[in-house]
């Protein structure tokens, strides 16, 4: 089945443009409500969280209308991290969880992500069935069976308690000065509170959301403000989250940034040494650096690669019993503790390593030397198929030939934006630049 509006992470797009309109959100809510109420009973409920985007109010109300129209009872969590929705879906015995967020995208975008009753993101098959219902006529509930909606005020505190429970028993963050950048997003209250309760001296950045400044000049996609705050305040470490707090970047005391690969390498090595790494392997996507693969191999740790998207990482983990996975972009999934990527949870794992070893962040944040990697994006318009153009195919074939035995090349369409992503790795920086720029030039020509 061809998916019309579900992508690799739910439905996403520009607010007030198809498919991210209030009308579509209502239809999606009704379709999901009907999908999860197929047995006809009256005990079904959905939890709905959101980040701090202005359009979140609109989508929250539209989804609530859709769900209640099919008899679902709605529990509204307000601004809360994506991983908290996964947690509360299970703890509140809900049939489905919804997060209204476009993650690391700018404020004018928004999205709708679904979690099943087990707290994990829905499968492709479930999303396809919901999409089919959206495109058909959903039977509403009888008037006497319309669902109710209520606010849940303590969801954030439940999430914080769960986070603190993952920190080593009896350990505290006393004496550590921590910069926490919340990207003016969903974790703007939960993250500083959790760190403070564990004893850290907290320096907040990106904790004043106004509806339009989410991810703007802050957060994991732009950690410069946090790096400056680390240096200006003599902080021990910085933790940068994205808009819905399912990604993280670490900044050491020198202001240098460590991505998800470095953090996953650190955690994998620690867990392997403690015989906690299930399956003896880490799950990562095709985007993860070759340097990570070599680092793991030297420690007899396997690496299982998947296509890009944290949901595919989680699917591989669940299928084969792994408990650690993630993406270079900062999604880190630890299924012993959570059902999806959790930036703050991953940051706490890094802090626990600092506490346990007594080492500085700079000693821990660079587990391996990455192979030079270059990633460039080319935007295209609807209806265009630049990767099918003969000149682009020829450029890709030539690049693969030049990199053979010396590196690797990955060309793909983004699952969340109309972008062609061109990524290559090679020990020779000059060759790396030549092959990437050559392909980008041909793709740009094909999109004109």
C-alpha positions as CSV (number, residue, x, y, z in Angstrom):
1,X,0.0,0.0,0.0
2,X,1.3,3.5,-0.9
3,X,1.3,5.7,2.2
4,X,-0.2,9.1,1.5
5,X,0.6,11.0,4.6
6,X,2.3,8.8,7.2
7,X,6.1,9.0,6.9
8,X,8.9,7.4,8.9
9,X,7.7,9.0,12.1
10,X,4.0,9.5,12.0
11,X,2.4,12.4,10.1
12,X,4.5,15.6,9.7
13,X,4.4,18.8,7.7
14,X,3.9,22.5,7.7
15,X,1.1,23.6,10.1
16,X,-2.1,24.6,8.3
17,X,-1.0,22.9,5.1
18,X,-2.0,19.4,4.0
19,X,-1.7,17.0,5.7
20,X,-1.1,19.0,8.9
21,X,-4.4,20.8,9.1
22,X,-7.0,20.9,11.9
23,X,-9.4,19.0,9.6
24,X,-7.0,16.2,9.0
25,X,-6.0,16.0,12.6
26,X,-9.7,15.5,13.5
27,X,-10.0,12.8,10.9
28,X,-6.8,11.1,12.1
29,X,-8.0,11.2,15.7
30,X,-11.3,9.7,14.6
31,X,-9.6,7.0,12.5
32,X,-7.2,6.1,15.3
33,X,-10.1,6.1,17.8
34,X,-12.1,3.7,15.6
35,X,-9.0,1.5,15.1
36,X,-8.4,1.1,18.8
37,X,-12.1,0.7,19.7
38,X,-12.8,-2.2,17.3
39,X,-14.1,-4.4,20.2
40,X,-16.9,-1.9,20.9
41,X,-16.3,-1.6,24.6
42,X,-16.5,1.7,26.5
43,X,-13.2,1.5,28.5
44,X,-10.8,2.9,25.9
45,X,-8.6,5.9,26.5
46,X,-5.8,7.8,24.8
47,X,-3.1,10.0,26.3
48,X,-2.0,13.1,24.3
49,X,1.1,15.1,24.8
50,X,2.6,17.9,22.9
51,X,5.7,20.1,22.6
52,X,5.6,23.9,22.8
53,X,4.7,24.9,19.2
54,X,2.0,27.4,18.7
55,X,0.1,25.0,16.5
56,X,0.0,22.4,19.2
57,X,-3.1,24.0,20.7
58,X,-4.9,23.6,17.4
59,X,-3.9,20.0,16.9
60,X,-4.5,19.0,20.5
61,X,-8.1,20.2,20.3
62,X,-8.7,18.7,16.8
63,X,-7.4,15.3,17.9
64,X,-9.4,15.4,21.1
65,X,-12.6,16.1,19.0
66,X,-11.7,13.2,16.7
67,X,-11.0,10.7,19.4
68,X,-14.0,11.6,21.6
69,X,-16.3,11.4,18.5
70,X,-15.6,7.7,18.3
71,X,-16.0,7.1,22.1
72,X,-12.4,7.3,23.2
73,X,-11.7,9.0,26.6
74,X,-8.8,11.5,26.2
75,X,-6.2,12.3,28.9
76,X,-4.3,15.5,28.0
77,X,-0.8,15.7,29.3
78,X,0.2,19.2,28.0
79,X,3.8,20.0,27.1
80,X,5.8,16.8,27.9
81,X,8.7,14.9,26.2
82,X,8.0,12.3,23.6
83,X,9.4,9.5,25.8
84,X,7.1,10.5,28.6
85,X,4.1,9.8,26.3
86,X,5.5,6.3,25.7
87,X,5.9,5.8,29.4
88,X,2.5,7.1,30.4
89,X,0.6,5.2,27.7
90,X,1.5,2.0,29.5
91,X,1.4,3.3,33.1
92,X,-2.1,4.8,32.6
93,X,-3.3,1.7,30.8
94,X,-4.1,3.6,27.6
95,X,-4.9,2.0,24.3
96,X,-2.9,4.5,22.4
97,X,-0.6,7.5,23.0
98,X,-0.2,10.5,20.8
99,X,2.7,13.0,20.7
100,X,2.1,16.3,18.8
101,X,5.5,17.4,17.7
102,X,7.8,17.8,14.7
103,X,10.8,17.0,16.9
104,X,13.9,19.0,15.7
105,X,12.0,20.8,12.9
106,X,11.3,24.6,13.1
107,X,8.1,25.9,14.8
108,X,6.1,26.2,11.6
109,X,6.2,22.4,11.2
110,X,4.3,20.0,13.4
111,X,3.6,16.3,13.5
112,X,1.5,13.5,15.0
113,X,3.2,10.4,16.4
114,X,1.4,7.3,17.7
115,X,2.3,4.9,20.4
116,X,0.6,1.5,20.9
117,X,-0.6,0.2,24.3
118,X,2.8,-1.3,24.9
119,X,4.4,2.1,24.7
120,X,6.2,1.5,21.4
121,X,5.6,3.3,18.2
122,X,3.0,1.8,15.9
123,X,4.1,-0.6,13.2
124,X,3.9,0.4,9.5
125,X,0.9,-2.0,9.2
126,X,-1.1,-0.3,12.0
127,X,-0.4,3.1,10.5
128,X,-1.5,1.9,7.1
129,X,-4.8,0.7,8.5
130,X,-5.4,4.0,10.3
131,X,-4.6,5.8,7.0
132,X,-7.1,3.7,5.2
133,X,-9.7,4.6,7.8
134,X,-8.9,8.3,7.4
135,X,-9.6,8.0,3.7
136,X,-13.0,6.3,4.3
137,X,-16.0,7.2,6.4
138,X,-15.4,6.6,10.1
139,X,-18.5,5.6,12.0
140,X,-19.0,8.0,14.9
141,X,-20.2,6.8,18.3
142,X,-23.8,7.3,19.4
143,X,-24.5,10.5,21.3
144,X,-24.6,8.8,24.7
145,X,-21.2,7.1,24.0
146,X,-19.1,10.2,23.1
147,X,-15.8,10.2,25.0
148,X,-14.7,12.6,27.7
149,X,-11.5,14.6,28.0
150,X,-9.6,15.6,31.1
151,X,-6.3,17.3,32.0
152,X,-3.6,15.3,33.7
153,X,-1.4,17.6,35.8
154,X,1.2,15.3,37.2
155,X,2.5,13.6,34.0
156,X,5.7,15.5,34.1
157,X,6.4,14.4,37.7
158,X,5.7,10.8,36.9
159,X,8.3,11.0,34.1
160,X,10.9,12.7,36.3
161,X,10.5,10.0,39.0
162,X,11.0,7.3,36.3
163,X,14.1,9.1,35.1
164,X,15.7,9.3,38.5
165,X,15.0,5.6,39.0
166,X,17.5,4.9,36.2
167,X,20.3,6.7,37.9
168,X,22.7,4.4,40.0
169,X,21.2,3.8,43.4
170,X,22.7,6.1,46.1
171,X,24.5,8.3,43.6
172,X,24.0,12.0,43.2
173,X,25.2,14.8,41.0
174,X,26.5,17.0,43.8
175,X,29.4,19.1,42.7
176,X,28.6,18.9,39.0
177,X,27.7,22.1,37.1
178,X,25.4,21.1,34.2
179,X,24.2,23.2,31.3
180,X,20.9,21.8,30.1
181,X,19.6,23.1,26.7
182,X,15.9,22.3,26.3
183,X,15.5,23.8,22.8
184,X,12.6,25.9,24.1
185,X,10.7,22.6,23.7
186,X,8.8,19.9,25.6
187,X,11.4,19.3,28.3
188,X,11.8,22.9,29.3
189,X,10.5,22.2,32.8
190,X,11.1,18.4,33.3
191,X,14.8,18.4,32.4
192,X,16.1,21.1,34.7
193,X,13.9,19.8,37.5
194,X,15.2,16.2,37.2
195,X,18.8,17.4,37.2
196,X,18.3,19.7,40.2
197,X,16.6,16.9,42.2
198,X,19.6,14.7,41.6
199,X,21.8,17.4,43.1
200,X,23.3,19.1,40.1
201,X,23.9,22.8,39.8
202,X,21.7,23.6,36.8
203,X,22.4,26.2,34.2
204,X,19.3,26.3,31.9
205,X,19.3,27.3,28.2
206,X,16.3,27.3,25.9
207,X,13.7,27.1,28.7
208,X,11.6,30.1,27.7
209,X,9.2,28.8,25.0
210,X,6.9,31.3,23.3
211,X,5.4,29.1,20.6
212,X,7.7,30.1,17.8
213,X,11.2,29.7,19.2
214,X,11.4,26.0,19.5
215,X,14.7,24.7,18.2
216,X,15.6,28.2,17.1
217,X,19.4,28.9,17.7
218,X,19.4,26.3,20.4
219,X,19.0,22.6,21.1
220,X,20.7,19.5,19.7
221,X,20.5,20.8,16.1
222,X,22.2,24.1,17.1
223,X,24.2,23.5,20.3
224,X,26.3,26.7,20.0
225,X,24.4,28.6,22.7
226,X,24.9,25.7,25.1
227,X,28.6,25.4,24.3
228,X,29.0,29.1,25.0
229,X,27.1,28.7,28.3
230,X,29.4,25.8,29.3
231,X,32.5,27.9,28.7
232,X,31.1,31.1,30.2
233,X,30.0,29.3,33.4
234,X,32.9,26.9,33.8
235,X,30.4,24.0,33.6
236,X,31.5,20.4,33.7
237,X,29.2,19.3,30.9
238,X,26.3,20.4,28.7
239,X,23.3,18.3,27.6
240,X,21.4,19.5,24.5
241,X,17.9,18.1,23.8
242,X,15.8,18.7,20.7
243,X,12.2,20.1,20.6
244,X,10.5,16.9,21.9
245,X,13.5,15.7,24.0
246,X,14.0,12.3,22.2
247,X,17.5,13.4,21.0
248,X,20.6,14.5,22.7
249,X,24.1,15.9,22.1
250,X,26.8,16.1,24.8
251,X,29.1,19.1,25.2
252,X,32.3,18.6,27.2
253,X,33.9,21.1,29.5
254,X,36.0,22.5,26.6
255,X,32.9,23.3,24.5
256,X,33.3,20.4,22.1
257,X,30.3,18.5,20.9
258,X,29.8,14.7,21.0
259,X,27.0,13.1,18.8
260,X,24.9,10.0,19.3
261,X,27.6,7.7,18.0
262,X,30.0,8.7,20.7
263,X,27.4,8.4,23.4
264,X,26.3,5.0,22.1
265,X,29.9,3.8,22.0
266,X,30.5,4.8,25.6
267,X,27.3,3.1,26.9
268,X,27.8,0.0,24.8
269,X,31.4,-0.5,26.2
270,X,30.2,0.1,29.8
271,X,27.3,-2.3,29.4
272,X,29.4,-5.0,27.7
273,X,32.0,-4.8,30.5
274,X,29.2,-5.2,33.1
275,X,27.6,-8.1,31.0
276,X,24.4,-5.9,30.6
277,X,24.5,-5.6,26.8
278,X,21.9,-8.0,25.5
279,X,22.8,-9.8,22.4
280,X,26.3,-8.5,22.6
281,X,25.6,-5.8,20.0
282,X,24.5,-2.3,19.5
283,X,21.8,-1.4,16.9
284,X,22.4,1.7,14.8
285,X,21.4,3.0,11.4
286,X,23.3,3.1,8.2
287,X,24.3,6.7,9.1
288,X,26.4,5.8,12.0
289,X,30.1,6.4,11.5
290,X,32.5,3.7,10.4
291,X,34.7,4.7,13.4
292,X,32.0,3.5,15.7
293,X,31.9,0.2,13.9
294,X,35.6,-0.2,14.3
295,X,35.5,0.8,18.0
296,X,32.9,-1.8,18.8
297,X,34.6,-4.5,16.8
298,X,37.9,-4.0,18.7
299,X,35.9,-4.8,21.9
300,X,34.1,-7.8,20.5
301,X,30.8,-5.9,20.3
302,X,28.6,-6.4,17.3
303,X,26.9,-3.7,15.3
304,X,23.5,-4.3,13.7
305,X,22.6,-1.6,11.1
306,X,19.1,-0.6,10.1
307,X,17.6,2.0,7.7
308,X,17.3,5.5,9.1
309,X,14.6,6.1,11.7
310,X,14.5,5.3,15.4
311,X,11.4,3.2,14.9
312,X,13.4,0.8,12.7
313,X,16.2,0.7,15.3
314,X,13.6,-0.2,17.9
315,X,12.0,-2.9,15.6
316,X,15.4,-4.5,15.2
317,X,16.0,-4.4,18.9
318,X,12.7,-6.0,19.8
319,X,13.0,-8.6,17.0
320,X,16.4,-9.9,18.2
321,X,16.4,-9.0,21.9
322,X,18.9,-6.2,21.9
323,X,18.6,-3.5,24.6
324,X,20.7,-0.6,23.2
325,X,20.4,1.2,20.0
326,X,20.1,4.6,18.4
327,X,21.1,7.1,15.8
328,X,24.1,9.4,15.1
329,X,21.6,12.3,15.3
330,X,21.2,11.7,19.1
331,X,18.3,9.2,19.4
332,X,19.5,6.7,22.0
333,X,17.1,3.9,22.9
334,X,17.6,1.8,26.0
335,X,14.7,-0.6,26.2
336,X,15.6,-1.6,29.8
337,X,14.3,1.8,30.7
338,X,12.2,3.2,27.9
339,X,10.3,2.4,24.7
340,X,11.7,5.1,22.5
341,X,14.6,7.5,22.2
342,X,15.0,9.6,25.4
343,X,17.6,12.4,25.3
344,X,17.5,13.2,29.0
345,X,17.8,9.5,29.9
346,X,20.8,9.2,27.7
347,X,22.3,12.3,29.2
348,X,21.8,10.8,32.6
349,X,23.7,7.7,31.5
350,X,26.6,10.0,30.5
351,X,26.5,11.8,33.9
352,X,26.4,8.5,35.7
353,X,29.6,7.5,33.9
354,X,31.2,10.8,35.0
355,X,30.2,10.1,38.6
356,X,31.2,6.4,38.6
357,X,34.6,7.0,36.9
358,X,35.5,10.5,38.2
359,X,36.5,11.4,34.7
360,X,35.9,14.7,33.0
361,X,33.4,14.9,30.2
362,X,36.2,15.4,27.6
363,X,37.7,12.1,28.6
364,X,34.4,10.3,28.0
365,X,32.8,12.1,25.2
366,X,35.2,10.9,22.5
367,X,35.1,7.1,22.6
368,X,36.6,6.8,19.1
369,X,38.1,8.8,16.3
370,X,35.4,9.2,13.7
371,X,36.2,8.6,10.0
372,X,35.7,11.9,8.1
373,X,32.1,12.1,7.1
374,X,30.2,14.6,5.0
375,X,26.5,15.0,4.7
376,X,24.7,17.5,2.5
377,X,21.0,17.9,1.8
378,X,19.3,19.0,-1.5
379,X,15.7,20.2,-1.4
380,X,13.3,19.1,-4.1
381,X,9.8,19.9,-5.1
382,X,6.7,17.7,-5.0
383,X,6.6,15.5,-8.1
384,X,10.3,15.6,-8.7
385,X,12.3,12.3,-8.8
386,X,15.9,13.5,-8.9
387,X,17.4,10.1,-8.0
388,X,15.8,8.7,-11.2
389,X,17.6,11.1,-13.5
390,X,20.3,9.5,-15.6
391,X,23.0,12.1,-14.8
392,X,22.4,11.6,-11.1
393,X,22.6,7.9,-11.4
394,X,25.9,8.2,-13.3
395,X,27.4,10.5,-10.7
396,X,26.5,8.1,-7.9
397,X,28.0,5.1,-9.8
398,X,31.2,7.1,-10.4
399,X,31.4,8.0,-6.7
400,X,30.9,4.4,-5.6
401,X,33.7,3.3,-7.9
402,X,36.1,6.0,-6.5
403,X,35.2,5.1,-2.9
404,X,35.5,1.3,-3.3
405,X,37.7,0.0,-0.5
406,X,38.3,3.4,0.9
407,X,35.0,4.5,2.3
408,X,31.2,4.3,1.8
409,X,28.4,6.2,0.2
410,X,24.8,6.6,1.2
411,X,22.1,8.4,-0.8
412,X,18.6,8.5,0.5
413,X,15.4,10.5,0.6
414,X,14.5,12.0,4.0
415,X,11.5,10.4,5.5
416,X,10.3,13.7,7.1
417,X,11.2,16.4,4.7
418,X,11.5,16.8,0.9
419,X,15.3,16.4,0.9
420,X,17.8,14.2,-0.8
421,X,20.5,13.4,1.7
422,X,24.0,12.7,0.3
423,X,26.4,11.2,2.9
424,X,29.9,9.7,2.4
425,X,32.8,8.6,4.6
426,X,36.4,8.4,3.5
427,X,39.8,8.7,5.2
428,X,40.8,11.1,2.4
429,X,39.0,14.4,3.1
430,X,39.8,15.7,-0.4
431,X,38.2,12.7,-2.1
432,X,35.3,12.9,0.3
433,X,34.5,16.5,-0.7
434,X,34.8,15.7,-4.4
435,X,32.4,12.8,-4.4
436,X,29.8,14.5,-2.2
437,X,29.9,17.8,-4.1
438,X,29.8,16.1,-7.4
439,X,26.6,14.2,-6.5
440,X,25.0,17.3,-4.9
441,X,25.7,19.3,-8.0
442,X,24.0,16.8,-10.3
443,X,21.0,16.5,-7.9
444,X,20.7,20.3,-7.8
445,X,20.7,20.4,-11.6
446,X,18.0,17.7,-11.7
447,X,15.8,19.8,-9.4
448,X,15.9,23.0,-11.4
